[in-house]
Amino acid sequence: MEGEARFSLREIPGETGVFAVEDRLRFIAPEARQFDPARSRGTCQDVRSAVEGRPLRASFDGTRLSVEFAKIEPSASNFVIERSKVVSCVGLSALPATRVVSTLSRM
């Protein structure tokens, strides 16, 4: 949702420039449908801090931040639709995830 942080970082004690990542995934509604914000907000987000049993990490080298994210691909069956709007999501936490790395830098 607009204005929400996609991820958060936490310092790891004893590690310099390495952080634990909490990835807050929001999804695109299927078939060009819209989300019902009041009803879908609580169930249509998945939060991951690990992928394939390994924690997500971020590292900062002084100029760039490399962040590991979770990539999840829900199917139409994960979205509950009423009157052409997505009103909730189901089964997101059971979906397998893959690790994707993004590098962010300041302009």
mmCIF file of the C-alpha atoms, coordinates in Angstrom:
data_MODEL
# 
_entry.id   MODEL 
# 
loop_
_atom_site.group_PDB 
_atom_site.id 
_atom_site.type_symbol 
_atom_site.label_atom_id 
_atom_site.label_alt_id 
_atom_site.label_comp_id 
_atom_site.label_asym_id 
_atom_site.label_entity_id 
_atom_site.label_seq_id 
_atom_site.pdbx_PDB_ins_code 
_atom_site.Cartn_x 
_atom_site.Cartn_y 
_atom_site.Cartn_z 
_atom_site.occupancy 
_atom_site.B_iso_or_equiv 
_atom_site.pdbx_formal_charge 
_atom_site.auth_seq_id 
_atom_site.auth_comp_id 
_atom_site.auth_asym_id 
_atom_site.auth_atom_id 
_atom_site.pdbx_PDB_model_num 
ATOM 1   C CA . MET A 1 1   ? 0.000   0.000   0.000   1.00 0.00 ? 1   MET A CA 1 
ATOM 2   C CA . GLU A 1 2   ? 1.160   3.510   -0.656  1.00 0.00 ? 2   GLU A CA 1 
ATOM 3   C CA . GLY A 1 3   ? 3.361   4.885   2.092   1.00 0.00 ? 3   GLY A CA 1 
ATOM 4   C CA . GLU A 1 4   ? 4.193   1.485   3.603   1.00 0.00 ? 4   GLU A CA 1 
ATOM 5   C CA . ALA A 1 5   ? 7.785   0.407   4.045   1.00 0.00 ? 5   ALA A CA 1 
ATOM 6   C CA . ARG A 1 6   ? 8.602   -2.595  1.861   1.00 0.00 ? 6   ARG A CA 1 
ATOM 7   C CA . PHE A 1 7   ? 11.230  -3.860  4.283   1.00 0.00 ? 7   PHE A CA 1 
ATOM 8   C CA . SER A 1 8   ? 12.903  -3.107  7.594   1.00 0.00 ? 8   SER A CA 1 
ATOM 9   C CA . LEU A 1 9   ? 16.451  -3.684  8.777   1.00 0.00 ? 9   LEU A CA 1 
ATOM 10  C CA . ARG A 1 10  ? 17.769  -4.611  12.217  1.00 0.00 ? 10  ARG A CA 1 
ATOM 11  C CA . GLU A 1 11  ? 21.369  -4.493  13.321  1.00 0.00 ? 11  GLU A CA 1 
ATOM 12  C CA . ILE A 1 12  ? 22.982  -7.841  13.982  1.00 0.00 ? 12  ILE A CA 1 
ATOM 13  C CA . PRO A 1 13  ? 25.089  -7.692  17.158  1.00 0.00 ? 13  PRO A CA 1 
ATOM 14  C CA . GLY A 1 14  ? 28.765  -8.176  16.383  1.00 0.00 ? 14  GLY A CA 1 
ATOM 15  C CA . GLU A 1 15  ? 28.310  -7.612  12.625  1.00 0.00 ? 15  GLU A CA 1 
ATOM 16  C CA . THR A 1 16  ? 29.418  -4.385  10.950  1.00 0.00 ? 16  THR A CA 1 
ATOM 17  C CA . GLY A 1 17  ? 27.466  -3.303  7.902   1.00 0.00 ? 17  GLY A CA 1 
ATOM 18  C CA . VAL A 1 18  ? 25.258  -6.436  7.918   1.00 0.00 ? 18  VAL A CA 1 
ATOM 19  C CA . PHE A 1 19  ? 21.580  -6.357  8.869   1.00 0.00 ? 19  PHE A CA 1 
ATOM 20  C CA . ALA A 1 20  ? 18.674  -8.742  9.347   1.00 0.00 ? 20  ALA A CA 1 
ATOM 21  C CA . VAL A 1 21  ? 15.875  -8.081  6.834   1.00 0.00 ? 21  VAL A CA 1 
ATOM 22  C CA . GLU A 1 22  ? 12.130  -8.280  7.395   1.00 0.00 ? 22  GLU A CA 1 
ATOM 23  C CA . ASP A 1 23  ? 10.503  -8.259  3.957   1.00 0.00 ? 23  ASP A CA 1 
ATOM 24  C CA . ARG A 1 24  ? 6.855   -7.143  3.850   1.00 0.00 ? 24  ARG A CA 1 
ATOM 25  C CA . LEU A 1 25  ? 5.447   -8.357  0.561   1.00 0.00 ? 25  LEU A CA 1 
ATOM 26  C CA . ARG A 1 26  ? 2.311   -6.920  -1.008  1.00 0.00 ? 26  ARG A CA 1 
ATOM 27  C CA . PHE A 1 27  ? 0.949   -8.434  -4.186  1.00 0.00 ? 27  PHE A CA 1 
ATOM 28  C CA . ILE A 1 28  ? -0.603  -7.281  -7.434  1.00 0.00 ? 28  ILE A CA 1 
ATOM 29  C CA . ALA A 1 29  ? -4.269  -8.172  -7.722  1.00 0.00 ? 29  ALA A CA 1 
ATOM 30  C CA . PRO A 1 30  ? -4.996  -10.816 -10.362 1.00 0.00 ? 30  PRO A CA 1 
ATOM 31  C CA . GLU A 1 31  ? -6.642  -10.053 -13.685 1.00 0.00 ? 31  GLU A CA 1 
ATOM 32  C CA . ALA A 1 32  ? -6.436  -6.256  -13.264 1.00 0.00 ? 32  ALA A CA 1 
ATOM 33  C CA . ARG A 1 33  ? -8.773  -6.341  -10.280 1.00 0.00 ? 33  ARG A CA 1 
ATOM 34  C CA . GLN A 1 34  ? -8.633  -3.901  -7.395  1.00 0.00 ? 34  GLN A CA 1 
ATOM 35  C CA . PHE A 1 35  ? -8.104  -4.598  -3.709  1.00 0.00 ? 35  PHE A CA 1 
ATOM 36  C CA . ASP A 1 36  ? -10.806 -3.663  -1.225  1.00 0.00 ? 36  ASP A CA 1 
ATOM 37  C CA . PRO A 1 37  ? -8.437  -1.791  1.139   1.00 0.00 ? 37  PRO A CA 1 
ATOM 38  C CA . ALA A 1 38  ? -10.634 -2.083  4.212   1.00 0.00 ? 38  ALA A CA 1 
ATOM 39  C CA . ARG A 1 39  ? -11.139 -5.828  3.894   1.00 0.00 ? 39  ARG A CA 1 
ATOM 40  C CA . SER A 1 40  ? -7.943  -7.090  2.250   1.00 0.00 ? 40  SER A CA 1 
ATOM 41  C CA . ARG A 1 41  ? -5.286  -5.102  4.071   1.00 0.00 ? 41  ARG A CA 1 
ATOM 42  C CA . GLY A 1 42  ? -4.781  -7.522  6.960   1.00 0.00 ? 42  GLY A CA 1 
ATOM 43  C CA . THR A 1 43  ? -4.550  -10.717 4.899   1.00 0.00 ? 43  THR A CA 1 
ATOM 44  C CA . CYS A 1 44  ? -2.911  -9.642  1.633   1.00 0.00 ? 44  CYS A CA 1 
ATOM 45  C CA . GLN A 1 45  ? 0.562   -9.075  3.013   1.00 0.00 ? 45  GLN A CA 1 
ATOM 46  C CA . ASP A 1 46  ? 3.157   -11.724 3.748   1.00 0.00 ? 46  ASP A CA 1 
ATOM 47  C CA . VAL A 1 47  ? 6.116   -11.015 6.002   1.00 0.00 ? 47  VAL A CA 1 
ATOM 48  C CA . ARG A 1 48  ? 9.289   -13.040 5.535   1.00 0.00 ? 48  ARG A CA 1 
ATOM 49  C CA . SER A 1 49  ? 12.592  -12.891 7.374   1.00 0.00 ? 49  SER A CA 1 
ATOM 50  C CA . ALA A 1 50  ? 14.021  -16.098 5.883   1.00 0.00 ? 50  ALA A CA 1 
ATOM 51  C CA . VAL A 1 51  ? 13.968  -17.986 2.595   1.00 0.00 ? 51  VAL A CA 1 
ATOM 52  C CA . GLU A 1 52  ? 14.691  -21.693 2.290   1.00 0.00 ? 52  GLU A CA 1 
ATOM 53  C CA . GLY A 1 53  ? 15.605  -21.810 5.986   1.00 0.00 ? 53  GLY A CA 1 
ATOM 54  C CA . ARG A 1 54  ? 18.251  -19.082 5.722   1.00 0.00 ? 54  ARG A CA 1 
ATOM 55  C CA . PRO A 1 55  ? 17.741  -15.565 7.154   1.00 0.00 ? 55  PRO A CA 1 
ATOM 56  C CA . LEU A 1 56  ? 17.413  -12.653 4.762   1.00 0.00 ? 56  LEU A CA 1 
ATOM 57  C CA . ARG A 1 57  ? 20.330  -10.240 5.076   1.00 0.00 ? 57  ARG A CA 1 
ATOM 58  C CA . ALA A 1 58  ? 21.352  -6.808  3.851   1.00 0.00 ? 58  ALA A CA 1 
ATOM 59  C CA . SER A 1 59  ? 24.851  -5.386  3.617   1.00 0.00 ? 59  SER A CA 1 
ATOM 60  C CA . PHE A 1 60  ? 26.019  -1.798  3.335   1.00 0.00 ? 60  PHE A CA 1 
ATOM 61  C CA . ASP A 1 61  ? 29.431  -1.052  1.815   1.00 0.00 ? 61  ASP A CA 1 
ATOM 62  C CA . GLY A 1 62  ? 29.407  2.698   2.454   1.00 0.00 ? 62  GLY A CA 1 
ATOM 63  C CA . THR A 1 63  ? 27.660  3.659   -0.787  1.00 0.00 ? 63  THR A CA 1 
ATOM 64  C CA . ARG A 1 64  ? 25.343  0.795   -1.715  1.00 0.00 ? 64  ARG A CA 1 
ATOM 65  C CA . LEU A 1 65  ? 22.882  -1.302  0.211   1.00 0.00 ? 65  LEU A CA 1 
ATOM 66  C CA . SER A 1 66  ? 22.403  -4.860  -1.084  1.00 0.00 ? 66  SER A CA 1 
ATOM 67  C CA . VAL A 1 67  ? 19.172  -6.350  0.229   1.00 0.00 ? 67  VAL A CA 1 
ATOM 68  C CA . GLU A 1 68  ? 17.943  -9.930  -0.020  1.00 0.00 ? 68  GLU A CA 1 
ATOM 69  C CA . PHE A 1 69  ? 14.191  -10.067 -0.642  1.00 0.00 ? 69  PHE A CA 1 
ATOM 70  C CA . ALA A 1 70  ? 11.720  -12.931 -0.822  1.00 0.00 ? 70  ALA A CA 1 
ATOM 71  C CA . LYS A 1 71  ? 10.008  -13.529 -4.163  1.00 0.00 ? 71  LYS A CA 1 
ATOM 72  C CA . ILE A 1 72  ? 6.636   -15.259 -3.977  1.00 0.00 ? 72  ILE A CA 1 
ATOM 73  C CA . GLU A 1 73  ? 4.307   -15.991 -6.863  1.00 0.00 ? 73  GLU A CA 1 
ATOM 74  C CA . PRO A 1 74  ? 0.698   -16.391 -5.708  1.00 0.00 ? 74  PRO A CA 1 
ATOM 75  C CA . SER A 1 75  ? -1.904  -17.882 -8.019  1.00 0.00 ? 75  SER A CA 1 
ATOM 76  C CA . ALA A 1 76  ? -5.495  -16.786 -8.531  1.00 0.00 ? 76  ALA A CA 1 
ATOM 77  C CA . SER A 1 77  ? -6.556  -19.286 -5.854  1.00 0.00 ? 77  SER A CA 1 
ATOM 78  C CA . ASN A 1 78  ? -4.725  -17.216 -3.222  1.00 0.00 ? 78  ASN A CA 1 
ATOM 79  C CA . PHE A 1 79  ? -7.104  -14.287 -3.763  1.00 0.00 ? 79  PHE A CA 1 
ATOM 80  C CA . VAL A 1 80  ? -10.704 -14.199 -2.519  1.00 0.00 ? 80  VAL A CA 1 
ATOM 81  C CA . ILE A 1 81  ? -12.777 -12.095 -4.897  1.00 0.00 ? 81  ILE A CA 1 
ATOM 82  C CA . GLU A 1 82  ? -16.223 -10.624 -4.333  1.00 0.00 ? 82  GLU A CA 1 
ATOM 83  C CA . ARG A 1 83  ? -17.909 -8.334  -6.854  1.00 0.00 ? 83  ARG A CA 1 
ATOM 84  C CA . SER A 1 84  ? -14.661 -7.963  -8.831  1.00 0.00 ? 84  SER A CA 1 
ATOM 85  C CA . LYS A 1 85  ? -12.628 -6.824  -5.803  1.00 0.00 ? 85  LYS A CA 1 
ATOM 86  C CA . VAL A 1 86  ? -10.047 -8.771  -3.819  1.00 0.00 ? 86  VAL A CA 1 
ATOM 87  C CA . VAL A 1 87  ? -11.414 -8.911  -0.270  1.00 0.00 ? 87  VAL A CA 1 
ATOM 88  C CA . SER A 1 88  ? -8.803  -11.212 1.277   1.00 0.00 ? 88  SER A CA 1 
ATOM 89  C CA . CYS A 1 89  ? -5.861  -13.487 0.576   1.00 0.00 ? 89  CYS A CA 1 
ATOM 90  C CA . VAL A 1 90  ? -5.336  -17.077 1.696   1.00 0.00 ? 90  VAL A CA 1 
ATOM 91  C CA . GLY A 1 91  ? -2.389  -19.418 1.898   1.00 0.00 ? 91  GLY A CA 1 
ATOM 92  C CA . LEU A 1 92  ? 0.352   -16.871 1.246   1.00 0.00 ? 92  LEU A CA 1 
ATOM 93  C CA . SER A 1 93  ? 2.567   -18.065 4.096   1.00 0.00 ? 93  SER A CA 1 
ATOM 94  C CA . ALA A 1 94  ? 2.553   -21.605 2.677   1.00 0.00 ? 94  ALA A CA 1 
ATOM 95  C CA . LEU A 1 95  ? 3.901   -20.526 -0.708  1.00 0.00 ? 95  LEU A CA 1 
ATOM 96  C CA . PRO A 1 96  ? 7.552   -21.260 -1.475  1.00 0.00 ? 96  PRO A CA 1 
ATOM 97  C CA . ALA A 1 97  ? 9.863   -18.289 -1.841  1.00 0.00 ? 97  ALA A CA 1 
ATOM 98  C CA . THR A 1 98  ? 13.067  -17.666 -3.706  1.00 0.00 ? 98  THR A CA 1 
ATOM 99  C CA . ARG A 1 99  ? 15.782  -15.212 -2.740  1.00 0.00 ? 99  ARG A CA 1 
ATOM 100 C CA . VAL A 1 100 ? 16.277  -12.088 -4.878  1.00 0.00 ? 100 VAL A CA 1 
ATOM 101 C CA . VAL A 1 101 ? 18.990  -9.474  -4.291  1.00 0.00 ? 101 VAL A CA 1 
ATOM 102 C CA . SER A 1 102 ? 18.485  -5.786  -5.028  1.00 0.00 ? 102 SER A CA 1 
ATOM 103 C CA . THR A 1 103 ? 21.193  -3.151  -4.784  1.00 0.00 ? 103 THR A CA 1 
ATOM 104 C CA . LEU A 1 104 ? 20.103  0.310   -3.736  1.00 0.00 ? 104 LEU A CA 1 
ATOM 105 C CA . SER A 1 105 ? 22.212  3.456   -3.963  1.00 0.00 ? 105 SER A CA 1 
ATOM 106 C CA . ARG A 1 106 ? 21.754  7.147   -3.338  1.00 0.00 ? 106 ARG A CA 1 
ATOM 107 C CA . MET A 1 107 ? 21.502  9.420   -6.316  1.00 0.00 ? 107 MET A CA 1 
# 
